[in-house]
Amino acid sequence: MIKAVVIDVDDTLCLTEVSCFNLENEVLRRMGRNPMTREVHLATWGRPLFDAMLIRSPGVNIDTFINEFQPAIAEFIESGKLDVIPDENYDALDKLIEMGKTIILLTSRTQHELKHMLAPDHLLAARVKTIYHKGNTSFHKPDPRAFDELFTDHLFIPSECVYIGDSPTDAHAAIGAGMKFIATMESGLRQKSDFDDYDVDIFVDSFPGIVVAINGIDK
């Protein structure tokens, strides 16, 4: 029986790659730099942001980028251009809670990048037990030890948990930790063949499909 449903954020709970592409290019524009191509963004998607920017915009001054990034991300969030969680995804979370599941988020984002989601007035606050990020975990995906704090804090054993993610690195971390893994294909950035090296429990076309998927795992 699954007790905890652990969920990735980017391109899982909400679709973000296109939004991040536009955000980062806006920051580069403010710095007077040429925009990156979508191809290079896709090729480096999933890497830590400030490491990836060295590839996305060779020669970029990361300190300057960070200074410009902070107000830009706030503007994008405020204007509804980033981290928009659809109503149907909130509905799926509510159904899982009705099923008695504990909802936890685990992401490779930094605490600053998650500041708005960690706010007590965010719609996630009443639904999510804990949000794990780079600020409160010792290891990070694709390292399976990324889930260590989660298991310790909540006294879950891996077989009682399922991780919902969109990438092979998510699969590597979760399956390596002994968890179930559901891959969501909603972003269109991955193919099922990308997961050939992993024993994915279920593929879903969109986030709300996890409710039926988890019911199936429970049976």
N, C-alpha and C positions, 0 to 999 in steps of 0.2 A: 504494500500500500504506500502510495506516495504521500508524504507529509509536507514536504516543502517544494514549492515551484520557484525556481531561481531563474531570473530573466536578465538577459543582456539588454542594453539600452539601444545602441546605435543599429539601425536597420532591423530591429527586432520589435521592441516596444514602440518605437517611432522610426520613421524613415528619415535618415539624416544625411546620406552621402551627398546628394545634390545640394542640400542646404549648406553643408560645410564647404563644398566646392565654391559656392557663391560667396560665402562669408570670407573664406581665405583669400579669394581674389579681390574682394573689396578691401581687405587689409593691405594687400599688395598694391592696389591702386592708390590708397592713401599714402603709401610709402614711395610712390612714384616708380614702381617696378612693373614690369610686364606681367600680364596674367599667365597663369599656368594653363596647360591644356587639360581637358577632361581625361584624356588617356593617361597622363602621368598621375593624376589624382586617383584614378581607379587602380592603377598599378601599385600605388603606395597606401591605399585605403586599408585601415586596420593597424597601421603602425602608430606609435606615439606621435602626436601632432608635431611637436617641435623638432623631433628627429626627421619626420617625413618632410617638413618644410625645407630642409637642406637639399632634398632631392627635387622637390616640387618647384623650388625657386633657387637654383644654385647661386651661392654668393650672398644670400639674404643675411642680414644682421638679425640674429634671433632675438636679441634683447630689444631691438626696435620693434620687431614683429610682435613680441609679447606685449609691449606697451600699447601698440595700436590695436591689438587683438582684444584686450580687456573691454574697452568701451564698445567695440564693434559687436562683440558677442552679446552684450547687454542690449544693444539696439535691435539686433536680430530677434532676440527672445521677446522683447517688448512689442515688436511689430508683428509677431506671430510667424516669423520666417524660419524659426528653428525650434526643434523639440516639441512639435505639435503632436500630441497623443490623441488619436481619433477616439470619438465617443465609443465606438464598438470595441476598442481595446480596453477602455475602462469597464465596459460591460462584461468583457471576458474575465477581467480581474475579479469583478464582483461575483461572478458565477463560481470561480475557483474558491473564493472565500466562503461562499455558501456550501461548497463541497467539503469545507473543513481544512482547506490547504493554507499553509503559511506562505505569504508572498514575500520574496526577497529579490532585490536587484543586485547584480554584480557586473561591474563594468571596468574597463581599463582607463576610464576618464580620471582626471584629477578632481580633487575636491572643489577647486575653483570652477571648473567646467560644469560641475553639478550643483553649484550654489543655489540656483533657482529651484531645482528639483528637491533639494534638501530643506527648503523653506517649510515651516509648519503650516502655512496656508495653501500649499500646493495640493492639488487633487490627489496626488499619490500618498500624501501623509497618512490619510485614514485607511489606506489599503495596503501599504507596504510596511513590513515589520522592520527591515533594516536595508540600507543601501551601502554596499561595499564598493570601494573605489581605491585609487592609488594612495589615498591618505590614511586608510585604516586597514590595509592588508600588507603583509610582508612580501608576498610574491604575486605575480601578475600573469594573466593569460599570455602565452599558451601553457605556462607552468601549471600542472595539476594542483600544486600547493596553493594556488590562488584561492581555493575554497577552505583552507585550513581554519581561518578565523570563524567562518560560517559554521563549520561542524562543531568547533569548540564552544562558541558563544551560545548555540541553540541546542546542543546535545543531539544533533541529528547524526545518523550514520549515512554514508554515501548512498546506499541502496534505497534509502527513504526519500531521496532527492532527485529531481529532474532539472536539467538546465535547458533553457530555451535560447538558442542562438542562431546566427545566420552564416557563420564562417567555419572553415576547417579548423582554425585555431580554437574556436569555441568547443568544437567536437573533441579536439585533442586534449584540452584541459579537463573537460567534464568526464569523458570516458576514462581518461588516465586517473582521475580521482575516484573512479568506481561508481559514478552517477549514471543515470539514464540521460539520454540526449535526444531532444527534438529539434530538427532543423527547420527554420521557416524560410521559405523561398520568395517571400513577398517583394523584396527589393529588386529582384531580377538581376542581381549582380553575380549570383552563383548558379552553377548547374549541379544537378545531383551527382554527376560524375566527379565533381570537386571533392566529394566526401567518400570516394571509393576506398580510401585507406582506413575508414572508420565504420564501426558498427552502429550506425544511426538507428535509433529505435523507430522513429516515425518522421516523415517529411510532411509539412503542412504548407498550403499555398498562401495562407495569410494568418496573422496573429490570432484572431478569434478561433481558428481551427485547433488551437492547443487544448481547448476545453474537451472536445470529443476525443482528442488524442490521449489526454491524461486519463480520461474515463476508460479508454481501451487498455492502457497500461495497468490500471488498478485491477482490471478483471483478470 
